[in-house]
């Protein structure tokens, strides 16, 4: 490989690493946004926020799931052959399409707000939906610029725009929500204030992407080649983008239907008032922020996994495929299982620590997090197995298994939430069954797909045993410290943090004592050699 190609590869991997770091930051920033927001809005207000956000997520998936990837592919093809005019026409055609699709989404939220709120069985989501409407078209425009930059193997603009979105949401949304509630406005108005921060973040991130594009476009987009017609380019965009959009929008649609069904069952079958139903659903939502955290560890592994497996598959190097896949499983098991067990065992103490202003809701959410903590393990396994299947070119299989699991979740929630003896407690059961089913099916598919079958018992046994010991330490440590330390929030917080530290220490010792990871395993993670050297892992 030439020096230029080496530099290009290094530059690309550097950009991908920046994007992975940005993704983790966005997840963390999202938690820093949602946790205080839950304290401000309480269980009912959080439901109004979530109702609007689920609608937005579905429309956004329709607008941006597959088209940016399709655009980046067309741009990369044209860039590789030096066809500058082709690049320009691809971008301009895609931008027109993105603007049109985004405008439809924004118009739907802006002009059919009341109907959408009623469809969600939550009329008080009216103002949050209205406040979020402008974000759809802004993100659509922004994704066109992201697709262009990524097509040229430049991940930095995407990472910076994600940073802007997350930071502005935190900077504007939280203070505005707090102010509106503090002056006595209704919870739905406070939720709308929080969403104004989301919209402001998307607007500013869009302007950054426009600025970055204009700053670099002149030497890039002018050439002597003859570009394809706009009709031909449009057909290719849709041909490449629609299958991805259908697959990814399916899960967003199921999440939307899931909330609608739960809210409907609570009101229509159990006879609860709208605010009572919103409060119950909010208790389930309280635990969702923590439920999503373990999956934040996945990007760093997946970004290295997919190209490593793809290269090995192309070379028909089955031993290398097995090595990379097995290492990935070990890393995810070592991170996800203890995280999920810890969330489940210390669900109550953690929720009371994070939500001091909503102690009653935190106590009610404990049951949900106990189940969702375990479910988070299966989410991580699902995401990893999805990456393995995609690296083998089986891009449709993850879509089918996710849709199957989503349908099961909707059915379980419909049945259980409508049972007066279970009601909202059925929601985390549906989530746990959904993701465990997907993960188990995916594991079976991966085992069938690989030439050398992975030894799942050997992979998962040690992390499970170490996590069980860690969980016991956390449970016993909290019990002991809560008796010794003074009562009140400060004493409970110290007991929780002390139990977590003790559990982490026990788990770290077991990782090394049981030889759960090797230096070779850590090579799959950015800066893995440095980590191995610090921890003296051979």
BELSULMO-V52972 format. One line per field, one symbol per residue. ss: DSSP state (h for helix, s for strand, l for the rest). phi: phi as a letter, one per 20 degrees, with the letter a starting at -180 (. if undefined). burial: # if it has 24 or more other C-alpha atoms within 12 Angstrom, else .. A space follows every 10 residues. Layout:
ss->???
phi->???
burial->???
This chain:
ss->llhhhhhhhh hhhhhhhhhh hhhhhhhhhh hhhhhhhhhh hhhhhhhhhh hhhhhhhhhh hhhhllhhhh hhhhhhhhhh lllhhhhhhh hhhhhhhhhh hhhhhhhhhh hlhhhhhhhl llhhhhhhhh hhhhhhhhhh hhhhhhhhhh hllllhhhhh hhhhhhhhhh hhhhhhhhhh hhllllhhhh hhhhhhhhhh hhhhhhhhhh hhhhhhllll lllllllllh hhhhhhhhhh hhhhhhhhhh hhhhhhhhhh hhhhhhhhhl lllhhhhhhh hhhhhhlhhh hhhhhhhhhh hhhhhhhhhh hhhhlllhhh hhhhhhhhhh hhhhhhhhhh hhhhhlhhhh hhhhlhhhhh hhhhhhhhhh hhhhhhhhhh hhhhhhhhhh hlllhhhhhh hhhhhhhhhh hhhhhhhlll llllhhhhhh hhhhhhhhhh hhhhhhhhhl lllllhhhhh hhhhhhhhhh hhhhhhhhhh hhhhllllhh hhhhhhhhhh hhhhhhhhhh hhhlllllhh hhlllllhhh hhhhhlll
phi->.fgfffffff fffffffgff ffffffffff ffefffffff emffffffff gffffgffff fgfcfdffff ffffffffff dmefffgffg ffffffffff fffffffffe dcfffffffe lbffegfgff feffffffff ffffffffff femdefgfff ffffgfffgf fdffgfffff ffenffffff fffffgffff ffffffffff fffffdfgfe dcbdfeefff ffffffgfff efgffffffg ffffffffff ffffffefee mffgffffff fffffgefgf gefgffffgf fffefgfffg ffffelefff gfffffffff ffffefffff fffffdgfgf fffecfecff fffffggffg efgfffffff fffffgffff fenefeggff fffffffgff ffffffffeg fdkfffffff fffgffffff fffffffffe fdffeffffe ffffffffff ffffffffgf ffeefffoff ffffffffff ffffffffff gffelfbcff ffffdgmfff ffffeled
burial->.......... ...####### ########## ########## ########## ########## ########## ######.##. ..######## #########. ########## ..#..##.## ########## ########## ########## ########## ########## ########## #....##### ########## ########## .##......# #.....#... ..##.###.. ##.####### ########## #######... .#.##.#### ########## ########## ########## .##....#.. ########## ########## ########## ######.##. ########## ########## ########## ##....#### ########## ########.. .######### ########## ###.##..## ...#....## .######### #####.##.. ##........ .######### .###.###.# #....####. ######.#.. ........
